[in-house]
Amino acid sequence: MSECIEYAPRTQKVQGYTGRFKRYFERAKRAAIQSEFPDYRHGAILVKGNSIRNISSNKANFCSFGNRFRSMIPGKATLHAELGVILGIDRRITEGATIFVTRVGKEGDYKMSMPCAMCHEAMLHVGIKKVVYSINNHTVGSYKL
């Protein structure tokens, strides 16, 4: 297993699952449940203008797009949910959009799903403005890119 390069978003916020966040996380959870990985089931939703534009889960496929952002980490990139949700989407849609990311445990509970350094860089590259991720069953974290 390769080491993870740590990064620290400038400002992070923590809040609860309320309103539209709850709705988006429920959809991301449904996507995560369909993941091929039994231990790390992630789902992501791309939202712009209060409208869901794309949904994805993590897959075992290798992703050449992701490899562009793994310069310091050896190995090949698999298709993370965050990459799957932005691949093939026009930049006019990804520019200024928000990504909601969740990880679902074996019992169906929310787990920590802060994007990795590779996904963070890929989201910056396509112009994502905000990331909202699951922390546990009660709280979500968010940061601006």
LUMMAR-813201 format. One record per residue (C-alpha): z negated, x negated, y; residue in one letter. Coordinates in steps of 0.02 Angstrom, whole numbers, plus 32768, in hexadecimal, padded with zeros to 4 digits. Layout:
<pts>
(pt (Z X Y) 'A');
...
</pts>
This chain:
<pts>
(pt (8000 8000 8000) 'M');
(pt (802C 7FBC 80AB) 'S');
(pt (7FAF 7FAA 8137) 'E');
(pt (7FB2 8027 81C5) 'C');
(pt (7FCA 7FE7 8275) 'I');
(pt (7F4A 803C 82E3) 'E');
(pt (7F77 8086 838A) 'Y');
(pt (7F0D 80E6 8403) 'A');
(pt (7F54 8178 8465) 'P');
(pt (7F1F 8171 851B) 'R');
(pt (7EC3 8216 8525) 'T');
(pt (7E8E 8282 8495) 'Q');
(pt (7E4C 8333 849A) 'K');
(pt (7DEE 8391 8414) 'V');
(pt (7DEB 844F 840A) 'Q');
(pt (7DE5 84DF 838D) 'G');
(pt (7E6A 8542 8333) 'Y');
(pt (7E85 85D0 83AE) 'T');
(pt (7F16 8638 83EE) 'G');
(pt (7FC1 85EF 83D4) 'R');
(pt (7F78 854F 8389) 'F');
(pt (7F35 85B7 82F9) 'K');
(pt (7FDF 8607 82DE) 'R');
(pt (803B 8560 82E2) 'Y');
(pt (7FBF 850D 826C) 'F');
(pt (7FCC 859C 81F0) 'E');
(pt (808A 8580 81EB) 'R');
(pt (8073 84C3 81DB) 'A');
(pt (7FF7 84E1 814E) 'K');
(pt (8077 8549 80EF) 'R');
(pt (80F4 84BB 8101) 'A');
(pt (8074 843A 80C8) 'A');
(pt (804D 849D 802B) 'I');
(pt (8104 8487 7FF8) 'Q');
(pt (80F8 83C9 8001) 'S');
(pt (8122 8361 7F66) 'E');
(pt (8084 82F9 7F78) 'F');
(pt (7FE9 8347 7F29) 'P');
(pt (7F6B 82DB 7F89) 'D');
(pt (7FC0 82CA 8033) 'Y');
(pt (8010 8370 805F) 'R');
(pt (8046 836B 8114) 'H');
(pt (80A6 83EC 8178) 'G');
(pt (80EC 83E3 8228) 'A');
(pt (8134 8460 82A3) 'I');
(pt (819E 8439 833C) 'L');
(pt (817A 84B2 83CB) 'V');
(pt (81D2 84C1 8471) 'K');
(pt (81BC 854E 84ED) 'G');
(pt (8142 85AA 847A) 'N');
(pt (81CC 85B4 83F7) 'S');
(pt (81CA 855C 834E) 'I');
(pt (8267 84F1 8345) 'R');
(pt (8251 849A 829C) 'N');
(pt (81D6 848C 820A) 'I');
(pt (81C4 8400 818A) 'S');
(pt (8150 83B8 8106) 'S');
(pt (8142 8307 80C5) 'N');
(pt (81BA 82D6 8039) 'K');
(pt (81D2 8243 7FC3) 'A');
(pt (8280 821F 800A) 'N');
(pt (8299 8179 805F) 'F');
(pt (82C1 8187 8118) 'C');
(pt (832F 8105 816C) 'S');
(pt (8306 8151 8217) 'F');
(pt (824D 812F 81F8) 'G');
(pt (8271 807B 81C6) 'N');
(pt (82A7 8059 827A) 'R');
(pt (81F2 8072 82AE) 'F');
(pt (81A1 800C 8221) 'R');
(pt (81CF 7F5F 8262) 'S');
(pt (8121 7F17 8244) 'M');
(pt (80FE 7F6F 819F) 'I');
(pt (815A 7F38 8102) 'P');
(pt (81A3 7FBA 808C) 'G');
(pt (820A 8056 809F) 'K');
(pt (81DE 80F0 8102) 'A');
(pt (81CD 8195 80A8) 'T');
(pt (81F5 8235 8102) 'L');
(pt (8153 8263 815C) 'H');
(pt (8144 8316 819A) 'A');
(pt (8150 82DA 824F) 'E');
(pt (81F4 8281 822C) 'L');
(pt (823A 8313 81CA) 'G');
(pt (821B 838A 8259) 'V');
(pt (827B 8320 82D9) 'I');
(pt (830B 82E0 826D) 'L');
(pt (83B0 8334 8293) 'G');
(pt (836C 838F 832D) 'I');
(pt (83C7 837B 83D1) 'D');
(pt (836A 8314 8452) 'R');
(pt (8374 83A6 84CD) 'R');
(pt (82FD 8400 8458) 'I');
(pt (8288 8370 842D) 'T');
(pt (8278 8336 84E3) 'E');
(pt (81D6 8380 8526) 'G');
(pt (81A9 83D9 8482) 'A');
(pt (8102 83E0 8428) 'T');
(pt (80E4 83B4 8371) 'I');
(pt (8059 8405 830B) 'F');
(pt (8029 839F 8271) 'V');
(pt (7FB1 83CE 81E6) 'T');
(pt (7F75 838B 8141) 'R');
(pt (7F38 8402 80BB) 'V');
(pt (7EBA 83D1 8036) 'G');
(pt (7EB8 8408 7F81) 'K');
(pt (7E45 8499 7FAC) 'E');
(pt (7EB9 84D5 8038) 'G');
(pt (7E4A 8491 80C2) 'D');
(pt (7E87 8432 815B) 'Y');
(pt (7E76 8374 8158) 'K');
(pt (7E91 82E9 81D8) 'M');
(pt (7F4A 82D9 81FF) 'S');
(pt (7F5B 8268 8295) 'M');
(pt (800C 8221 8293) 'P');
(pt (8024 816D 8258) 'C');
(pt (806A 80E4 82C9) 'A');
(pt (811A 80F9 8282) 'M');
(pt (811C 81B4 82A8) 'C');
(pt (80CC 8197 8352) 'H');
(pt (8159 811F 8383) 'E');
(pt (81E0 8193 833F) 'A');
(pt (819A 8226 83A3) 'M');
(pt (8198 81BB 8441) 'L');
(pt (824D 818B 841E) 'H');
(pt (8289 8240 8419) 'V');
(pt (8223 8279 84B1) 'G');
(pt (8196 82DF 8463) 'I');
(pt (8114 8300 84EB) 'K');
(pt (807B 8338 8488) 'K');
(pt (8033 8329 83D8) 'V');
(pt (7FB1 83A2 8393) 'V');
(pt (7F66 8375 82E9) 'Y');
(pt (7EE5 83BA 8272) 'S');
(pt (7E3C 8363 8265) 'I');
(pt (7DDB 83DC 81F5) 'N');
(pt (7DC8 8498 81DB) 'N');
(pt (7D7B 84B1 8286) 'H');
(pt (7DCD 8437 82FE) 'T');
(pt (7E77 83F3 8331) 'V');
(pt (7E9E 8359 8397) 'G');
(pt (7F2A 8341 8413) 'S');
(pt (7F75 82BA 8480) 'Y');
(pt (8007 82A6 84F6) 'K');
(pt (808E 8225 84D8) 'L');
</pts>
